[in-house]
Amino acid sequence: MVCGAHNLQLAAKDVSKEYNEKIKSARVLSQELNKSKYQRLIRQHNIGMMRTDIQPRWDSTYIMLDDLNKNMQKIKGINDPNLDLTDDVWLFIQEYVTAFLPVHIAMKEFQKTNLTMSDFYCKWISMQVQVTNTPDGINSISSRLKTAIINRARKFFESDAFVAALLLDPRFTWCGRNSVYDETLRDRGIVQCEKIHHSLNRLVMNPEQIPQYHTIDNNDFLAEESVLLGGGDQDDTEIDAQNQVLTIKQMIMKFLAEPRITSTERNRFNVLEYWHSKRDKSEWKVLYNISQVVYGAAFSQVKVERDFSGFALVLNHLRSKMSDDTLNAIMVIKYNLDLLQHVNFN
């Protein structure tokens, strides 16, 4: 899964590369303004230090253009042919800074805040709406940026884990006339939750109780519903297994029928606190456990860095070549210490 902030960087670069020549002209001016021979003129006109971009980092390009835009009239007032740009480049800079402002703000938020996948997507949608509402200029930057953001967002939905995160967040509507997600997408999220439930069962059940996990046919959701927890006597066990799987699906459908979070409440809503408030209610206990796995997945730079810090507690120079199963078991225990009391060590 691609980091959310990185995906936004790629969307910005998709658009920016179409204006490479104009950005290059702005970069040359920014570099000139920082040369020592112009420092006296810079101080006379009360122009601050220009920040020149680091090309692999899109947000630094935005900062460079924003600095030039804020000082445009002062720079023009110097009347030096080496310290000026053509009118069409200045116009481009103005339009670029205006169009990309929501992206710049979102980028900083994605990089500084530890977000769940659904929190991230709420902020992504908000950013997309702001870009859509930004008037387009003669360079058509806003419309191109909107298209790039929509195209990049489609990548998120290739991940079943991402779909499950939206499915378990009451800010998103999956049922009724206001739903923007189709049944196929919803069913993918349900199957992902069933897989997580099965994996959690494996942590707390005796070996002979562990259900056999059959391969899912992604082209047939009836087959997906039969993620059978089989074994033992075929008839009775398969019926019980189907009931257990369907119960999970019914729980999710019941949850989807619950009142949704209103637009005025969304900014204050915390999906982790929402599910924590349901942890002691028997009807929601299973979905609570699933939600803890779903929202524990890393989807931002901050979360990935925290997870790597967790690995520092596991790996050292004497213990660096462990099997996948051993490493997975250690990480499960370190991140889910409350599960230990339920584990059968016999």
C-alpha positions as CSV (number, residue, x, y, z in Angstrom):
1,M,0.0,0.0,0.0
2,V,1.4,3.4,-0.9
3,C,1.9,6.0,1.9
4,G,-1.0,8.5,1.7
5,A,1.4,11.5,1.8
6,H,3.6,10.0,-0.9
7,N,0.5,9.5,-3.1
8,L,-0.3,13.1,-2.7
9,Q,3.2,14.0,-3.6
10,L,2.8,12.0,-6.8
11,A,-0.5,13.8,-7.6
12,A,1.3,17.1,-7.3
13,K,4.1,16.0,-9.4
14,D,1.7,14.7,-12.1
15,V,0.5,18.3,-12.5
16,S,3.8,20.2,-11.9
17,K,5.7,18.3,-14.6
18,E,3.5,20.0,-17.2
19,Y,4.8,23.3,-16.1
20,N,8.5,22.4,-15.8
21,E,9.8,25.3,-17.9
22,K,8.0,27.9,-15.9
23,I,9.0,26.4,-12.6
24,K,12.6,26.2,-13.8
25,S,12.5,30.0,-14.6
26,A,11.2,30.7,-11.1
27,R,14.0,28.5,-9.6
28,V,16.7,30.4,-11.5
29,L,15.2,33.7,-10.1
30,S,15.1,32.3,-6.6
31,Q,18.8,31.3,-6.8
32,E,19.8,34.7,-8.2
33,L,18.1,36.5,-5.3
34,N,20.2,34.5,-2.8
35,K,23.5,35.5,-4.4
36,S,25.7,37.8,-2.4
37,K,26.0,40.4,-5.1
38,Y,22.3,41.2,-4.7
39,Q,22.0,41.2,-0.9
40,R,22.3,45.0,-0.7
41,L,19.4,45.4,-3.1
42,I,17.4,42.7,-1.3
43,R,17.8,44.5,2.0
44,Q,16.9,47.9,0.5
45,H,13.6,46.5,-0.8
46,N,12.9,44.6,2.4
47,I,12.9,41.2,0.7
48,G,13.5,38.2,2.9
49,M,15.7,35.2,2.1
50,M,14.3,33.2,-0.8
51,R,13.9,29.4,-0.1
52,T,14.9,27.5,-3.2
53,D,13.3,24.1,-3.7
54,I,14.8,20.6,-3.5
55,Q,13.4,19.0,-6.6
56,P,12.5,15.5,-5.3
57,R,10.3,17.2,-2.6
58,W,7.3,18.8,-4.2
59,D,6.3,20.8,-1.1
60,S,9.6,22.7,-1.2
61,T,8.7,23.8,-4.8
62,Y,5.5,25.2,-3.5
63,I,7.3,27.1,-0.7
64,M,9.7,28.5,-3.3
65,L,6.9,29.7,-5.5
66,D,5.0,31.1,-2.6
67,D,8.0,33.1,-1.5
68,L,8.3,34.6,-4.9
69,N,4.6,35.3,-5.1
70,K,4.6,37.2,-1.8
71,N,7.5,39.3,-2.8
72,M,6.5,39.8,-6.5
73,Q,5.9,43.6,-6.3
74,K,9.1,44.2,-4.4
75,I,11.1,42.1,-6.8
76,K,9.7,44.0,-9.8
77,G,10.6,47.2,-8.0
78,I,14.3,46.4,-8.2
79,N,14.2,47.1,-12.0
80,D,17.1,44.6,-12.7
81,P,16.6,42.6,-15.9
82,N,18.3,39.7,-14.3
83,L,15.9,39.7,-11.4
84,D,12.6,39.5,-13.1
85,L,10.3,37.1,-14.9
86,T,7.9,37.5,-17.8
87,D,4.3,38.4,-17.1
88,D,3.0,34.9,-18.0
89,V,5.4,33.3,-15.5
90,W,4.4,35.6,-12.7
91,L,0.7,34.8,-13.6
92,F,1.5,31.1,-13.5
93,I,3.1,31.5,-10.0
94,Q,0.0,33.2,-8.7
95,E,-2.3,30.6,-10.1
96,Y,-0.1,27.7,-8.9
97,V,0.2,29.0,-5.3
98,T,-3.6,29.5,-5.2
99,A,-4.5,26.1,-6.7
100,F,-2.0,24.1,-4.6
101,L,-2.6,25.8,-1.2
102,P,-5.1,23.1,0.0
103,V,-2.5,20.4,-1.1
104,H,0.3,22.1,0.8
105,I,-1.8,22.3,4.0
106,A,-2.9,18.7,3.6
107,M,0.7,17.6,3.0
108,K,1.9,19.1,6.2
109,E,-1.0,17.5,8.1
110,F,-0.3,14.1,6.6
111,Q,3.3,14.2,7.6
112,K,2.9,15.5,11.1
113,T,-0.2,13.7,12.3
114,N,-0.7,10.0,13.2
115,L,-3.8,9.3,11.1
116,T,-5.9,6.2,10.6
117,M,-6.7,5.3,7.0
118,S,-10.3,6.6,7.3
119,D,-9.0,9.8,9.0
120,F,-6.6,10.3,6.2
121,Y,-9.3,9.8,3.5
122,C,-11.6,12.3,5.3
123,K,-8.9,14.9,5.0
124,W,-8.2,13.9,1.4
125,I,-11.8,14.4,0.5
126,S,-11.8,17.8,2.2
127,M,-8.7,18.8,0.3
128,Q,-10.3,17.6,-3.0
129,V,-13.4,19.7,-2.4
130,Q,-11.2,22.8,-1.7
131,V,-9.3,22.2,-4.9
132,T,-12.5,21.8,-6.9
133,N,-13.8,25.1,-5.5
134,T,-10.7,27.0,-6.5
135,P,-11.4,29.1,-9.7
136,D,-9.4,28.0,-12.7
137,G,-7.0,30.4,-14.4
138,I,-5.7,30.5,-18.0
139,N,-3.1,27.8,-17.1
140,S,-5.9,25.4,-16.0
141,I,-3.9,24.3,-12.9
142,S,-6.9,23.7,-10.6
143,S,-8.8,21.5,-13.1
144,R,-5.6,19.4,-13.8
145,L,-4.9,19.1,-10.1
146,K,-8.4,17.9,-9.4
147,T,-8.1,15.2,-12.1
148,A,-4.7,14.1,-10.7
149,I,-6.1,13.9,-7.1
150,I,-9.1,11.8,-8.2
151,N,-6.9,9.4,-10.3
152,R,-4.5,8.9,-7.4
153,A,-7.3,8.3,-4.9
154,R,-8.4,5.3,-7.0
155,K,-5.2,3.6,-5.9
156,F,-6.4,3.5,-2.3
157,F,-9.4,1.4,-3.2
158,E,-7.1,-1.3,-4.6
159,S,-6.4,-2.2,-1.0
160,D,-8.9,-4.3,0.9
161,A,-7.6,-3.0,4.2
162,F,-8.4,0.5,3.1
163,V,-11.9,-0.4,2.1
164,A,-12.4,-2.2,5.5
165,A,-11.2,1.0,7.2
166,L,-13.9,3.1,5.5
167,L,-16.5,0.4,6.1
168,L,-16.0,0.5,9.9
169,D,-16.1,4.3,10.0
170,P,-19.5,5.9,10.6
171,R,-18.5,9.0,8.7
172,F,-19.0,7.1,5.5
173,T,-22.4,6.1,4.1
174,W,-22.7,2.7,2.6
175,C,-26.4,2.1,2.6
176,G,-29.4,4.0,1.2
177,R,-29.7,6.6,-1.5
178,N,-26.8,8.7,-0.1
179,S,-24.3,5.9,-0.5
180,V,-21.4,6.6,-2.8
181,Y,-20.0,3.1,-2.6
182,D,-21.3,0.1,-4.5
183,E,-22.1,-3.3,-3.1
184,T,-19.0,-4.9,-4.7
185,L,-16.8,-2.6,-2.7
186,R,-18.8,-3.1,0.4
187,D,-18.5,-6.9,0.1
188,R,-14.7,-6.7,-0.3
189,G,-14.6,-4.8,3.0
190,I,-16.8,-7.4,4.6
191,V,-14.6,-10.3,3.4
192,Q,-11.5,-8.4,4.7
193,C,-13.1,-8.2,8.1
194,E,-13.9,-11.9,8.0
195,K,-10.3,-12.6,7.3
196,I,-9.2,-10.5,10.2
197,H,-11.7,-12.2,12.5
198,H,-10.4,-15.6,11.5
199,S,-6.8,-14.5,12.1
200,L,-7.7,-13.2,15.6
201,N,-9.4,-16.5,16.3
202,R,-6.1,-18.3,15.5
203,L,-4.4,-16.4,18.3
204,V,-6.8,-17.5,21.1
205,M,-8.0,-21.0,20.0
206,N,-6.6,-24.4,20.6
207,P,-5.0,-26.0,17.5
208,E,-7.8,-28.5,17.0
209,Q,-10.3,-25.6,17.2
210,I,-8.6,-23.5,14.5
211,P,-10.9,-23.4,11.5
212,Q,-9.6,-24.4,8.1
213,Y,-9.3,-21.4,5.9
214,H,-10.3,-22.0,2.3
215,T,-9.0,-20.0,-0.7
216,I,-11.4,-17.2,-1.6
217,D,-12.6,-16.9,-5.2
218,N,-12.7,-13.2,-5.7
219,N,-15.0,-13.5,-8.7
220,D,-17.8,-15.1,-6.7
221,F,-18.9,-13.4,-3.4
222,L,-21.0,-16.4,-2.6
223,A,-17.7,-18.3,-2.3
224,E,-16.3,-15.4,-0.3
225,E,-19.1,-15.7,2.1
226,S,-18.1,-19.3,2.6
227,V,-14.8,-18.4,4.2
228,L,-15.6,-21.6,6.0
229,L,-14.4,-22.3,9.4
230,G,-14.6,-26.0,8.6
231,G,-13.0,-29.2,10.0
232,G,-14.3,-32.3,11.9
233,D,-17.7,-33.6,10.9
234,Q,-18.4,-31.9,7.6
235,D,-22.1,-31.3,7.7
236,D,-22.5,-29.9,11.2
237,T,-19.2,-28.0,11.2
238,E,-19.8,-26.3,7.9
239,I,-23.2,-25.2,9.0
240,D,-21.8,-23.7,12.2
241,A,-19.0,-22.1,10.2
242,Q,-21.4,-20.5,7.7
243,N,-23.5,-19.2,10.6
244,Q,-20.4,-17.7,12.2
245,V,-19.3,-16.0,9.0
246,L,-22.8,-14.7,8.3
247,T,-23.1,-13.4,11.8
248,I,-20.0,-11.3,11.2
249,K,-21.6,-10.0,8.0
250,Q,-24.9,-9.3,9.8
251,M,-23.0,-7.4,12.5
252,I,-21.5,-5.2,9.8
253,M,-24.8,-4.7,8.0
254,K,-26.3,-3.7,11.4
255,F,-23.5,-1.3,11.9
256,L,-24.0,0.2,8.5
257,A,-27.6,0.8,9.3
258,E,-26.6,2.8,12.4
259,P,-27.0,6.7,12.2
260,R,-24.1,8.2,10.4
261,I,-21.9,11.0,11.7
262,T,-23.2,14.4,10.5
263,S,-21.0,16.9,8.6
264,T,-20.9,19.2,11.6
265,E,-19.6,16.4,13.8
266,R,-16.9,15.1,11.5
267,N,-14.1,17.4,12.5
268,R,-14.4,16.4,16.1
269,F,-15.0,12.7,15.5
270,N,-12.4,10.2,16.6
271,V,-13.0,6.7,15.1
272,L,-10.7,5.0,17.7
273,E,-12.6,6.6,20.6
274,Y,-15.8,5.6,18.9
275,W,-14.9,1.9,18.8
276,H,-13.3,2.0,22.3
277,S,-16.7,3.1,23.6
278,K,-18.2,-0.1,22.2
279,R,-15.6,-2.5,23.4
280,D,-17.6,-3.7,26.5
281,K,-20.9,-4.1,24.6
282,S,-21.4,-7.7,23.6
283,E,-23.1,-6.9,20.3
284,W,-20.1,-4.9,19.1
285,K,-17.2,-6.8,20.7
286,V,-16.3,-8.7,17.5
287,L,-16.3,-5.6,15.4
288,Y,-14.3,-3.7,18.0
289,N,-11.6,-6.3,17.9
290,I,-11.6,-6.2,14.1
291,S,-11.4,-2.4,14.2
292,Q,-8.3,-2.4,16.3
293,V,-6.5,-4.4,13.6
294,V,-7.9,-2.3,10.7
295,Y,-6.9,1.0,12.3
296,G,-3.6,-0.2,13.4
297,A,-2.3,-0.4,9.8
298,A,0.3,2.1,8.8
299,F,-0.8,4.6,6.2
300,S,1.2,7.7,6.9
301,Q,4.8,8.7,7.3
302,V,4.4,9.2,11.0
303,K,2.8,5.8,11.6
304,V,5.4,4.0,9.5
305,E,8.2,5.7,11.6
306,R,6.5,4.6,14.8
307,D,6.3,1.1,13.6
308,F,10.0,1.1,12.7
309,S,10.7,2.3,16.2
310,G,8.7,-0.7,17.4
311,F,11.0,-3.0,15.4
312,A,14.0,-1.5,17.3
313,L,12.6,-3.2,20.4
314,V,12.6,-6.5,18.6
315,L,15.7,-6.6,16.3
316,N,19.3,-6.2,17.3
317,H,22.7,-7.3,15.9
318,L,22.3,-10.7,17.6
319,R,18.8,-11.3,16.5
320,S,18.3,-10.1,13.0
321,K,17.5,-13.2,11.0
322,M,14.2,-14.5,12.3
323,S,11.5,-16.3,10.3
324,D,8.4,-14.4,9.2
325,D,6.2,-16.4,11.6
326,T,8.5,-15.6,14.6
327,L,8.7,-11.9,13.8
328,N,5.0,-11.7,13.3
329,A,4.4,-13.4,16.7
330,I,6.7,-11.0,18.5
331,M,5.1,-8.0,16.9
332,V,1.6,-9.2,17.7
333,I,2.5,-9.7,21.3
334,K,4.3,-6.3,21.6
335,Y,1.3,-4.4,20.1
336,N,-1.4,-6.5,21.8
337,L,-0.3,-7.3,25.3
338,D,-3.9,-7.6,26.5
339,L,-4.3,-10.6,24.3
340,L,-1.9,-12.6,26.4
341,Q,-4.5,-13.4,29.0
342,H,-6.6,-15.2,26.4
343,V,-3.8,-17.2,24.8
344,N,-3.8,-21.0,25.5
345,F,-0.1,-21.9,26.0
346,N,-0.8,-25.7,26.4
